Amino acid sequence: MEENKKFDIEIPKEVAQGQYSNFAVITHSSSDFVLDFARIMPGIQNATVCSRVIMAPEHAKRLMYALQENMVKYEKTFGPIVMPEGKKGKTIAPFGNPEQLN
């Protein structure tokens, strides 16, 4: 897809409110990445998956780059996001140089 190509995105009413997720599990095969978004409630042992997104590896990498770009923009606007003590380094991907993942 061309970088500057414009297109309309429609969001159906039932999707527009979104789903709250405070936990994600990512698995993959040679052809797909599966992102399960879930909610964990205090005092409950089970997490409930509220949404599953399946994408090709190329699109998963584009998502990773887009999240990183937006995280930088967010922190420039609102300040650094502080991770709870003891949770540093417990991220899904190292948000340094994305090429480190290659």
C-alpha positions in Angstrom: 0.0 0.0 0.0 1.3 3.5 -0.9 2.3 5.6 2.1 0.3 8.7 1.1 -2.8 6.9 -0.1 -6.0 8.3 1.5 -9.0 6.1 2.3 -12.1 6.3 4.5 -12.4 4.2 7.6 -15.9 3.3 8.9 -16.4 2.2 12.5 -19.7 0.4 13.1 -21.6 1.6 16.2 -21.1 -1.7 18.0 -17.3 -1.4 17.6 -16.9 2.3 18.2 -17.0 2.1 22.0 -14.1 -0.3 21.9 -13.1 -2.9 24.5 -11.1 -2.2 27.6 -8.0 -4.5 28.0 -5.4 -4.5 30.7 -3.6 -7.7 29.5 -2.5 -9.0 26.1 -1.1 -12.3 25.0 0.8 -12.5 21.7 1.4 -15.8 19.9 2.6 -16.5 16.4 3.2 -19.1 13.7 5.3 -18.8 10.5 2.3 -17.1 8.8 0.3 -15.2 11.5 0.5 -13.2 14.7 -2.4 -13.6 17.1 -3.1 -10.8 19.6 -5.5 -11.7 22.3 -6.6 -8.7 24.4 -8.1 -9.6 27.8 -9.3 -8.1 31.1 -8.0 -9.3 34.4 -10.1 -8.3 37.4 -8.7 -8.1 40.9 -9.2 -11.2 42.9 -10.2 -13.3 39.9 -7.8 -16.0 38.6 -9.1 -16.1 35.0 -8.6 -13.5 32.3 -11.4 -13.0 29.9 -10.4 -12.5 26.2 -12.5 -9.6 24.9 -10.9 -9.4 21.4 -8.6 -11.4 19.1 -6.8 -9.8 16.2 -5.0 -12.0 13.7 -2.5 -10.4 11.3 0.3 -11.3 8.9 3.9 -10.8 10.3 4.4 -7.8 8.0 1.4 -6.0 9.4 2.3 -7.0 13.0 5.7 -5.3 12.5 4.0 -2.2 11.0 1.7 -2.2 14.2 4.8 -2.4 16.4 6.4 0.6 14.6 3.1 2.6 14.7 2.8 1.9 18.5 6.4 3.0 19.1 5.9 6.2 17.0 2.7 7.1 18.9 4.3 6.3 22.3 7.1 8.8 21.5 4.5 11.4 20.4 2.4 10.7 23.6 5.4 11.2 25.9 6.4 14.4 24.1 3.0 15.8 24.7 2.1 14.4 28.2 5.4 13.4 29.7 7.0 10.0 30.3 4.8 7.0 31.2 6.2 5.7 34.5 6.2 1.9 34.8 5.6 0.5 38.3 8.7 -0.4 40.2 9.9 -3.9 39.5 8.0 -4.0 36.1 10.7 -2.3 34.1 11.9 -4.5 31.3 8.7 -6.6 31.4 7.5 -5.2 28.1 6.4 -7.0 25.0 9.1 -5.4 22.9 12.2 -3.3 23.7 11.2 0.2 22.9 14.6 1.3 21.8 15.9 0.8 18.3 13.3 -1.4 16.5 16.1 -2.8 14.4 17.3 -4.6 17.6 14.5 -7.1 17.0 15.9 -8.3 13.6 
